[in-house]
Each structure stands twice: as structure tokens, then as C-alpha cells.
């Protein structure tokens, strides 16, 4: 049973250690030490519990029928193992996180392509010290003055003085 329990989940401690920030190394080491201690204790246990020698107790206990009653109750005792209710939720969260990560990577690739296009535009433009106002307005249309909205720019109209 101990081998079966150990085979359920194996932790890749090397990969885990690579992801631990330097300020949390001591907590990681404490976790690994505790996990190793629990795993060692678990492996030291036998696969099945030691069988009870009921005949010894029948000869050693003076009250008749008491051992038979204990044996009957012991064999009738069934301890339920806890039901795993969280694995499906965790697996669903993992799938959702993978989808989110893939979507983020795709969006990042799109942003990188957009930024590469902007960078290419900046590399191929006329240097600023050689630009005319028309070249500046062509390269950066947001800098072009709106003469309808601001007809007196850079001066204020007389009515605002």
C-alpha cells in the first residue's frame, strides 16, 4: 500500500527548485525535508497491517466471548477512505490556466508584431533634425495642428485676453 501511495504523486524537486525565488529557499528546503521525512515514514510501513492473532487473545483473556465479540466487531469495521473531490477541480483549473497562457502568448506575439512594425517605421524615417513640418505631420499625424479648432495658434484670440 505504501508503494501504491507513493506512486500516486511524485514531485519533481529539481524543476520545483528552479522556480523558487531566492528569498524563499529556506522555506523550500524545509518543505522538501518534511516531505522526504513523511515519504520515508510511509515507505517504512508495511503494505498491509499486521494480522491480529485472535487465538492468542482467546487463550489469554479470562472472560469467555469477549474476544469473539471484539473479533466480530473488528472484522465488521470498515474505515472509509476519503473521497478525492478536488482533483477534477484542480485539473479544470490547470486546463483553464493553460488556455489563458496560450491566449496571452498569442496576444503577446500580436503586440510584438505591432511594436516591430512601429520600430521599423522609426528606423526608416527621416532624422528629426532634417524634417520639415510637413514631414513631421506625415510621420506623426497626431501632431498636426487643427486650424479649425485652434485658428490663432500659438497665440490666443483677443477675446480670451
C-alpha positions as CSV (number, residue, x, y, z in Angstrom):
1,X,0.0,0.0,0.0
2,X,2.9,2.3,0.7
3,X,4.3,1.8,-2.8
4,X,0.9,2.5,-4.2
5,X,0.5,5.7,-2.2
6,X,4.0,6.8,-3.3
7,X,3.2,6.2,-6.9
8,X,0.2,8.4,-6.9
9,X,2.1,11.7,-6.9
10,X,5.8,12.2,-7.5
11,X,7.2,15.7,-7.1
12,X,9.9,16.9,-9.5
13,X,12.0,18.6,-6.9
14,X,14.6,19.9,-9.4
15,X,12.0,21.7,-11.5
16,X,10.3,22.9,-8.3
17,X,13.6,24.3,-7.0
18,X,14.3,26.2,-10.3
19,X,11.0,28.2,-9.8
20,X,11.6,29.1,-6.1
21,X,12.7,32.7,-5.6
22,X,16.0,33.2,-3.7
23,X,14.2,34.7,-0.7
24,X,12.1,31.6,-0.2
25,X,14.9,29.0,-0.5
26,X,14.8,28.3,3.2
27,X,11.0,27.6,3.2
28,X,11.5,25.4,0.1
29,X,14.3,23.4,1.9
30,X,12.0,23.0,5.0
31,X,9.2,21.7,2.8
32,X,11.5,19.3,1.0
33,X,12.9,18.0,4.3
34,X,9.4,17.5,5.7
35,X,8.2,15.8,2.5
36,X,11.2,13.5,2.5
37,X,10.6,12.6,6.1
38,X,6.9,11.8,5.5
39,X,7.8,9.7,2.4
40,X,10.4,7.8,4.4
41,X,7.9,7.1,7.2
42,X,5.4,6.0,4.6
43,X,7.8,3.6,2.9
44,X,8.8,2.1,6.2
45,X,5.2,1.0,6.9
46,X,4.1,-2.5,5.7
47,X,1.8,-2.9,2.7
48,X,-1.0,-4.3,5.0
49,X,-1.4,-4.1,8.7
50,X,-0.1,-6.9,10.9
51,X,-2.8,-9.6,11.3
52,X,-4.2,-10.0,14.8
53,X,-3.7,-13.4,16.5
54,X,-7.2,-13.9,17.8
55,X,-6.4,-17.4,19.2
56,X,-3.7,-15.9,21.5
57,X,-6.2,-13.4,22.9
58,X,-8.9,-16.2,23.3
59,X,-6.4,-18.2,25.5
60,X,-5.2,-15.1,27.4
61,X,-8.5,-13.4,28.2
62,X,-10.4,-14.9,31.0
63,X,-13.9,-13.7,30.1
64,X,-15.5,-16.0,27.6
65,X,-17.0,-14.5,24.4
66,X,-15.3,-11.1,24.8
67,X,-12.6,-11.8,22.2
68,X,-15.2,-13.3,19.8
69,X,-17.2,-10.1,20.2
70,X,-14.2,-7.9,19.6
71,X,-13.2,-10.1,16.6
72,X,-16.6,-9.8,15.1
73,X,-16.7,-6.0,15.6
74,X,-13.2,-5.6,14.2
75,X,-14.0,-7.6,11.0
76,X,-17.2,-5.6,10.6
77,X,-15.4,-2.3,11.0
78,X,-14.8,-0.6,7.6
79,X,-13.0,2.7,7.7
80,X,-13.8,4.8,4.7
81,X,-11.0,6.3,2.7
82,X,-11.6,10.0,1.9
83,X,-13.0,10.6,-1.5
84,X,-10.9,12.8,-3.7
85,X,-13.2,15.7,-4.6
86,X,-10.5,18.3,-5.6
87,X,-8.6,16.6,-8.4
88,X,-11.2,17.3,-11.0
89,X,-11.4,21.0,-10.0
90,X,-7.6,21.3,-10.0
91,X,-7.4,19.6,-13.4
92,X,-10.1,22.0,-14.7
93,X,-8.1,25.0,-13.3
94,X,-5.0,23.7,-15.0
95,X,-6.7,23.4,-18.3
96,X,-8.1,26.9,-17.9
97,X,-4.7,28.3,-16.9
98,X,-3.1,26.6,-20.0
99,X,-5.8,28.2,-22.2
100,X,-5.2,31.6,-20.6
101,X,-1.4,31.2,-21.0
102,X,-1.8,30.3,-24.7
103,X,-4.2,33.3,-25.3
104,X,-1.7,35.6,-23.5
105,X,1.2,34.2,-25.7
106,X,-0.8,34.8,-28.8
107,X,-1.8,38.3,-27.8
108,X,1.9,39.0,-26.9
109,X,3.0,37.8,-30.3
110,X,0.5,40.2,-31.9
111,X,1.8,43.1,-29.7
112,X,5.4,42.2,-30.6
113,X,4.5,42.3,-34.3
114,X,2.8,45.7,-33.9
115,X,5.8,47.0,-32.0
116,X,8.2,45.6,-34.6
117,X,6.2,47.5,-37.3
118,X,6.5,50.7,-35.2
119,X,10.2,50.2,-34.7
120,X,10.7,49.6,-38.4
121,X,8.8,52.8,-39.1
122,X,11.1,54.7,-36.7
123,X,14.2,53.2,-38.2
124,X,13.2,54.2,-41.7
125,X,12.0,57.7,-41.1
126,X,13.9,60.9,-41.8
127,X,16.1,62.0,-38.8
128,X,14.3,64.7,-36.7
129,X,16.9,67.3,-37.3
130,X,16.3,67.0,-41.1
131,X,12.5,67.0,-41.0
132,X,10.3,69.8,-42.2
133,X,6.9,70.5,-40.5
134,X,5.2,68.6,-43.4
135,X,7.5,65.6,-42.9
136,X,6.7,65.7,-39.2
137,X,2.9,65.9,-39.8
138,X,3.2,63.0,-42.3
139,X,5.2,60.8,-39.9
140,X,3.1,61.7,-36.8
141,X,-0.4,62.9,-37.8
142,X,-1.4,63.4,-34.2
143,X,1.0,66.4,-34.1
144,X,-0.7,68.2,-37.0
145,X,-2.4,71.4,-35.8
146,X,-6.2,71.7,-36.2
147,X,-6.6,75.2,-37.6
148,X,-10.4,74.9,-37.3
149,X,-10.2,74.3,-33.6
150,X,-7.2,76.5,-32.9
151,X,-7.2,79.2,-35.6
152,X,-4.8,81.6,-33.8
153,X,-2.3,79.0,-32.5
154,X,0.2,79.7,-30.9
155,X,-1.5,83.0,-30.0
156,X,-4.7,83.4,-28.0
157,X,-7.5,85.3,-29.6
158,X,-8.1,88.8,-28.4
159,X,-11.4,87.8,-26.8
160,X,-9.5,85.5,-24.4
161,X,-7.0,88.1,-23.3
